[in-house]
Amino acid sequence: MQQYRTVLSIAGSDSGGGAGIQADLKTISACGCFGMTAVTAITAQNTVRVSDIHPVPLTMLEAQIRAVLDDIGADSVKIGMLHSSEVIECVSDLLVEYQVSNIVLDPVMVATSGDRLLQQEAIQTMKNRLFPLVRIITPNIPESQILLGSIIRQAVDIEEAALQLGEQFNLSVLAKAGHLQGELLEDVLYDHETGSITHFTNKKIDTINTHGTGCTLSSALASFLAAGASLEKASAGAIEFVAEAVKAGSNYRIGKGHGPVHHFHAFWN
């Protein structure tokens, strides 16, 4: 019998379908893996804003994770919106208990709309409890600035941020450059396992349809890691997937704000 490559997404639900669990499942499927979920929170969300957040009870979050890992297991785990210290502690304890090791953390703090998705006091809990367990984090510029307490103004600062984060927390970092101005985007991978630094350059696409790019990137990365790719090859594949999804989605109009990327660009006509 054949075996699926499995990816568990632990994240929030986006009712608009562009980000969160919904984007994760689309991405994982498009990247050739079998997606599973543990929903941390239900958000009332669209292309314009996040109007409400309803945390899932910790007992239910724990039950979801146990149900998946007891029966199916996971070749990799992608972690997204965790919103509170209590949720971070619950997830961390379970990852330790099940000895999960191939973990991608997207340190979600603020939505594309500007709405805050992580409580201020939970940032330190994430650093203390979750960072020691993950293989790689995928912060954007605002998230890197919050984690480091420093300002990022240009591409050279992104490499320095990746190095600082990786060395401080003993993990690999894929630092994203999407918030910088200019015609080119240069994401930076600091591979803590090899000590290497890799730059990935893509042409910036002029579009407002960027909702869920962070979720999409981290899920694609987790999918390629689940298939056995190295951090460098998985990062390259994830960045290429997002670039093509943004490009394909730029010609669509959905909603009144930041629309989604086109997760199934390789399959739809």
C-alpha positions as CSV (number, residue, x, y, z in Angstrom):
1,M,0.0,0.0,0.0
2,Q,1.1,3.5,-0.7
3,Q,1.6,6.0,2.1
4,Y,0.5,9.7,2.2
5,R,3.0,12.3,3.4
6,T,1.1,13.9,6.2
7,V,1.1,17.5,7.5
8,L,-0.8,18.6,10.6
9,S,-1.7,22.3,10.7
10,I,-2.3,23.8,14.2
11,A,-3.8,27.2,13.5
12,G,-6.9,29.4,13.4
13,S,-9.8,29.2,11.0
14,D,-10.4,32.0,8.5
15,S,-14.1,32.2,7.5
16,G,-13.1,34.1,4.4
17,G,-11.0,31.2,3.2
18,G,-7.9,33.1,2.3
19,A,-5.7,32.4,5.3
20,G,-5.5,30.2,8.4
21,I,-6.5,26.5,8.3
22,Q,-8.3,27.0,5.0
23,A,-5.2,28.3,3.2
24,D,-3.1,25.6,4.9
25,L,-5.3,22.7,3.7
26,K,-5.3,24.1,0.1
27,T,-1.6,24.6,0.1
28,I,-0.8,21.2,1.6
29,S,-3.0,19.5,-0.9
30,A,-1.6,21.4,-3.8
31,C,1.9,20.5,-2.7
32,G,1.1,16.8,-2.7
33,C,0.5,16.0,0.9
34,F,-2.4,14.9,3.1
35,G,-3.5,17.7,5.4
36,M,-4.9,17.4,8.9
37,T,-6.0,20.1,11.3
38,A,-6.3,21.2,14.9
39,V,-8.2,24.5,15.1
40,T,-7.0,26.9,17.8
41,A,-9.6,29.6,17.2
42,I,-12.5,30.5,15.0
43,T,-12.2,33.9,13.4
44,A,-15.0,36.0,11.7
45,Q,-12.8,37.3,8.9
46,N,-12.9,38.4,5.4
47,T,-10.7,40.3,2.9
48,V,-11.1,43.6,4.9
49,R,-10.8,42.7,8.6
50,V,-11.0,40.3,11.5
51,S,-14.3,41.2,13.2
52,D,-14.3,38.5,16.0
53,I,-12.1,35.8,17.4
54,H,-13.5,32.8,19.4
55,P,-10.9,30.7,21.1
56,V,-11.4,26.9,21.0
57,P,-11.5,25.5,24.5
58,L,-8.1,24.0,25.4
59,T,-9.7,20.6,26.1
60,M,-11.0,20.5,22.5
61,L,-7.7,21.7,21.1
62,E,-5.9,19.0,23.0
63,A,-8.4,16.4,21.8
64,Q,-7.9,17.3,18.2
65,I,-4.1,17.0,18.4
66,R,-4.3,13.7,20.2
67,A,-6.8,12.3,17.8
68,V,-4.5,13.0,14.8
69,L,-1.2,12.0,16.4
70,D,-2.6,8.9,18.1
71,D,-3.9,7.4,14.9
72,I,-2.3,9.0,11.9
73,G,0.8,10.7,13.1
74,A,2.5,13.6,11.2
75,D,5.5,13.8,8.9
76,S,5.6,17.5,9.7
77,V,3.6,20.0,11.7
78,K,2.9,23.6,10.7
79,I,1.9,26.0,13.5
80,G,0.1,29.2,12.9
81,M,-2.2,31.4,15.0
82,L,-1.9,30.5,18.7
83,H,-3.2,33.9,20.2
84,S,-2.6,33.3,23.9
85,S,0.0,31.9,26.4
86,E,-2.4,29.2,27.5
87,V,-2.8,27.9,23.9
88,I,1.0,28.0,23.4
89,E,1.6,26.0,26.6
90,C,-1.0,23.4,25.6
91,V,0.4,22.9,22.1
92,S,4.0,22.8,23.4
93,D,3.2,20.2,26.1
94,L,1.7,17.9,23.5
95,L,4.5,18.3,21.0
96,V,6.9,17.3,23.7
97,E,4.7,14.3,24.8
98,Y,4.4,13.0,21.2
99,Q,8.1,13.8,20.4
100,V,7.2,15.7,17.3
101,S,10.4,17.1,15.7
102,N,9.7,18.4,12.1
103,I,7.9,21.6,13.1
104,V,7.5,24.8,11.1
105,L,6.3,27.8,13.1
106,D,4.8,30.9,11.4
107,P,4.8,33.3,14.4
108,V,1.5,34.9,13.5
109,M,1.1,38.2,15.3
110,V,-0.8,40.6,13.0
111,A,-3.2,39.9,10.1
112,T,-2.8,41.4,6.7
113,S,-5.6,43.8,7.6
114,G,-3.6,45.0,10.6
115,D,-5.7,43.2,13.3
116,R,-3.7,41.8,16.1
117,L,-3.8,38.0,16.4
118,L,-1.4,37.3,19.3
119,Q,-1.7,38.7,22.8
120,Q,1.3,40.8,23.8
121,E,2.0,38.7,26.9
122,A,2.1,35.5,24.7
123,I,5.2,36.6,22.8
124,Q,7.5,35.7,25.6
125,T,5.7,32.4,26.2
126,M,6.2,31.6,22.5
127,K,9.9,32.3,22.8
128,N,10.3,30.2,26.0
129,R,8.1,27.3,25.3
130,L,7.7,26.8,21.6
131,F,11.0,28.1,20.0
132,P,13.1,25.3,21.6
133,L,10.9,22.7,19.9
134,V,10.6,24.0,16.3
135,R,12.9,23.3,13.4
136,I,12.3,26.6,11.5
137,I,10.4,29.8,11.9
138,T,9.1,32.0,9.1
139,P,8.7,35.6,10.3
140,N,7.8,38.5,8.1
141,I,9.4,41.9,8.8
142,P,7.0,43.2,11.4
143,E,7.3,39.8,13.3
144,S,11.1,39.9,13.1
145,Q,11.0,43.4,14.5
146,I,8.8,42.4,17.4
147,L,10.9,39.3,18.2
148,L,14.2,41.2,18.0
149,G,13.1,44.7,19.2
150,S,14.9,46.3,16.2
151,I,14.0,48.1,13.0
152,I,14.4,46.5,9.5
153,R,14.6,49.0,6.7
154,Q,16.5,47.3,3.9
155,A,17.4,43.9,2.5
156,V,20.7,43.7,4.4
157,D,18.8,44.0,7.7
158,I,16.8,40.9,6.9
159,E,19.9,38.7,6.7
160,E,21.1,40.1,10.0
161,A,17.7,39.5,11.6
162,A,17.7,35.9,10.4
163,L,21.1,35.4,11.9
164,Q,20.3,37.0,15.2
165,L,17.1,35.1,15.6
166,G,18.7,31.8,14.6
167,E,21.7,32.2,16.9
168,Q,19.6,33.5,19.8
169,F,17.0,30.7,19.7
170,N,19.0,27.9,18.1
171,L,16.7,27.3,15.2
172,S,16.6,27.9,11.5
173,V,14.9,31.1,10.1
174,L,13.3,31.8,6.8
175,A,13.0,35.6,7.0
176,K,10.5,37.1,4.6
177,A,11.0,40.4,2.7
178,G,7.5,41.0,1.5
179,H,7.0,44.3,3.4
180,L,10.0,46.0,1.8
181,Q,9.6,48.5,-1.1
182,G,11.2,47.8,-4.4
183,E,10.9,45.7,-7.5
184,L,12.6,42.7,-6.1
185,L,12.0,40.6,-3.0
186,E,14.9,38.9,-1.3
187,D,14.0,36.3,1.3
188,V,16.8,34.9,3.5
189,L,17.2,31.4,4.9
190,Y,19.5,30.9,7.8
191,D,20.0,27.2,8.1
192,H,21.0,26.5,11.7
193,E,21.7,22.9,10.9
194,T,24.4,23.7,8.4
195,G,25.3,27.3,9.4
196,S,24.6,28.4,5.8
197,I,22.8,31.5,4.5
198,T,20.8,31.4,1.3
199,H,19.1,34.3,-0.5
200,F,16.0,33.8,-2.7
201,T,15.2,36.6,-5.1
202,N,11.9,37.1,-6.9
203,K,10.2,39.9,-8.7
204,K,7.6,41.7,-6.6
205,I,4.1,41.5,-8.1
206,D,1.9,44.6,-7.9
207,T,-1.3,43.3,-6.4
208,I,-3.5,43.7,-3.3
209,N,-4.2,39.9,-3.3
210,T,-1.7,38.9,-0.6
211,H,-4.0,37.7,2.1
212,G,-2.7,34.4,3.5
213,T,0.8,34.5,2.0
214,G,2.4,33.8,5.3
215,C,0.1,30.8,6.0
216,T,0.7,29.6,2.5
217,L,4.5,29.8,2.7
218,S,4.8,28.0,6.0
219,S,2.4,25.2,4.9
220,A,4.2,24.7,1.6
221,L,7.5,24.6,3.6
222,A,6.0,22.0,5.9
223,S,4.8,20.0,3.0
224,F,8.2,19.8,1.3
225,L,9.9,19.0,4.6
226,A,7.3,16.2,5.1
227,A,8.4,14.8,1.7
228,G,12.0,14.7,2.9
229,A,13.5,17.8,1.3
230,S,16.3,19.7,3.0
231,L,15.6,23.1,4.5
232,E,17.2,24.8,1.6
233,K,15.3,22.9,-1.1
234,A,12.0,23.1,0.9
235,S,12.4,26.8,1.3
236,A,13.1,27.3,-2.4
237,G,10.1,25.2,-3.3
238,A,7.8,27.1,-0.8
239,I,8.9,30.5,-2.1
240,E,8.4,29.5,-5.7
241,F,4.9,28.1,-4.9
242,V,3.9,31.3,-3.2
243,A,5.3,33.5,-6.0
244,E,3.4,31.6,-8.6
245,A,0.2,31.6,-6.4
246,V,0.5,35.4,-6.0
247,K,1.1,35.9,-9.7
248,A,-1.9,33.7,-10.7
249,G,-4.2,35.3,-8.1
250,S,-3.3,38.9,-9.1
251,N,-5.8,38.9,-11.9
252,Y,-8.8,37.9,-9.7
253,R,-11.1,40.1,-7.7
254,I,-12.8,38.8,-4.6
255,G,-14.1,40.8,-1.7
256,K,-13.4,44.5,-1.0
257,G,-9.9,44.3,0.5
258,H,-6.9,42.0,0.3
259,G,-7.9,39.0,-1.8
260,P,-6.3,35.5,-1.5
261,V,-3.5,34.0,-3.6
262,H,-4.4,31.3,-6.1
263,H,-3.4,28.1,-4.3
264,F,-4.4,25.8,-7.1
265,H,-2.7,27.7,-9.9
266,A,-1.1,24.5,-11.2
267,F,-4.4,22.7,-11.6
268,W,-7.1,25.2,-12.6
269,N,-7.4,26.5,-16.2
